[in-house]
Amino acid sequence: MIDIRPATEDDFTAITTIYAWNVDNGTGTFALEAPSREEMLAGFHNVTGLRLPYLVAVEGGEVLGYAYAAPFRTRPAYKYGIEDSIYLAPQATGRGLGKALLQRLIDLCTERGLYSMIAVIGDSDNLASIAVHRSLGFEHTGHLPRAGFKFGRWLDVVFMTRDLLPFTLTPEGDGWDD
């Protein structure tokens, strides 16, 4: 049985390994070198310091994937929207874990009072990520051709967006900046 729960510092050896595999083998991230465990932990503390969710999917004690919501941009006007990130271990793909992690992120960010979630999907050929986002109500909102170069080829970026709360003329709450 898969358990989706908040990540802890103890999960970061596995999280770092999962991200490193995705850096070395995938185009969902444009990173060319995997960060260290300490760099990954610093990102975790930045996200959780804003009271944003950082989740892991665990089965039999093994972390198979993780997801988090972070500021799309750090300027104050952006504080009501967040960007999602999801990474899976290679043996965990095709099992619905990405969708389960994303659904939990959506639920938590909606409860937190955030208004929109933005997916910045590396590589327009990343059809699995595009399909998962679409299945949970994200709409295609942009495309940047040749935004990055990795593995000897130019890669596009696809933007998809999902409203979390109904928009009002004056947002309630303080967004992720409170």
N, C-alpha and C positions, 0 to 999 in steps of 0.2 A: 504494500500500500504506500502511496506517495503522500508525504507530509509536506505542506508548504508552510513555512514558519519564518519569523524574522531571522536574518543572518546574525551571527555572533563572530567575534574575533577568532574563535576556534575554527570557523569554517574557511578561513582565508588561505590555507594551504591548498584546499580543493578549489576554491574560487580562482585563485591565481593560476592553477594548473588548467582549469577550464578556459580561462581567458587566453592563456598562452597558446593553447591548441587552436583557438579561433583566430588569433593573430597569425599563427604560422600556416594555417590551412584554409582560412575563409576570407571572404570579402565583406562580411557584415561589419567589420571594424576596419578602418583605414590605418590602424596602428601597424607599423612595420617591425617594431621590436616590443616584446612583451615587457610590461613593467614588473618590478619586484613586488614581493608580498607586502613590503612596507609601503610602497606607492599605492598599491591596491587598498591597503588599510586606511591610508590618508583619505582616499576618495570615499570610502565607507563612512569615515568620521565626518566628512563634509556633508554627505547626504543625510545621515542620521542626526547631525547637529541642527539641521533645518526641520527635523521631525518628519522627514520623508521616508517612505518605506524602502527597505533593502531586504529582499526575500531570498530564501533558498528552497529548492525542491529536493527532498531527501527520501531515499528508499533504503531500508535496511542499514541505516547509519551512513550511507554514502550520499554525498552531495552530487546531484546529477545536473543541476542547473541553478542559475540565479537570475534575479531581475531587480531593478531598482528604478525609482523615479528621481530625477534631478532637475534643477532649473534648466530650462531650454536656453536661456541667456540670463546673465546675472544682473542686468540693469533693473531697477525697481519696477518699471512699467511692465515687465514680463512676469511679475511675481504670482500671477493667478494661473499660470500654465506651467506644465512640466513636460519633460521628455522622458520616454521610457527606454530602457535598455534591457535586453534579454540575451543570455548566453547559455548554451547547453553543452554538456559533455558529448562527444561523438556517439557514444553508445545510447544516448538518451533521446536522440532525434526521432521524429515520427511517432511519438507515443502520446502526444497531447500535452506534454509538460510546458511547452512555451505558451500555449493558450491558457493553461491553468494559472501559470505565473502572471501572465498579462491580465487575466480577469481579476485576480487578487489585487494587483496593482491598481487597476481601475477602481475597484471597490474601496480600497484604502484611501486613494487620492480624492475620491468623491466624498467620503466621510470627512476628510480633512478640510473640505470646502474649496477645493481647487476647481477651476472652471474648464480647463481643456488639457488634453494630453496630446503631445506631438511625437510622432515616430519619425526618426531620421534614419532611413534604411539605406545602408551601404550596399550598392550594386543593384541596379534595376533587374538583374537576373536572380536576385534573392527572392524567388517566387514563394518559398515557404513562409518567410516573414511577412511578405505582402499579403498572402492569403490569411494568415493568422490574424493580422491586424484588421483586414476587411471583415473577417468573420465576427469580430467583436465591435463592429460599428465604426471603424475608422474609414474616412474618405480620402481619396487621393487629392492632395492640395498643392503639389508642386513637384518639379523634376529639375535637377541640375545636371546637365550632361557634362561628362568628362571632368568631374569635380575632384577626382583623385587618380593616382597611378600606382598600381600594385600588381605584382605577379606578371609584369610585362604587358599590362593592358590598362587602358583608361576605364575608369569606373564612374557610373552615374550615382546620384543620390536621389532617393524618392522620399518625398514628404507626405505623411498621412496624418490626419488630425481627427480627434474625437472630442465632442463636447462631453463634459462630465456633469455639469449643472446647467440649468437654463440661464442664459445670459440676461443680465439686468443692466440698466443704465449706470448704476453705481454698484460695483461689486461689494458684497458683504465679506467681512473678515479681512485678514491681513495677508492672505496668500502664504507662500512659503517663507516670507520675510518676517513673520511674527515671532 
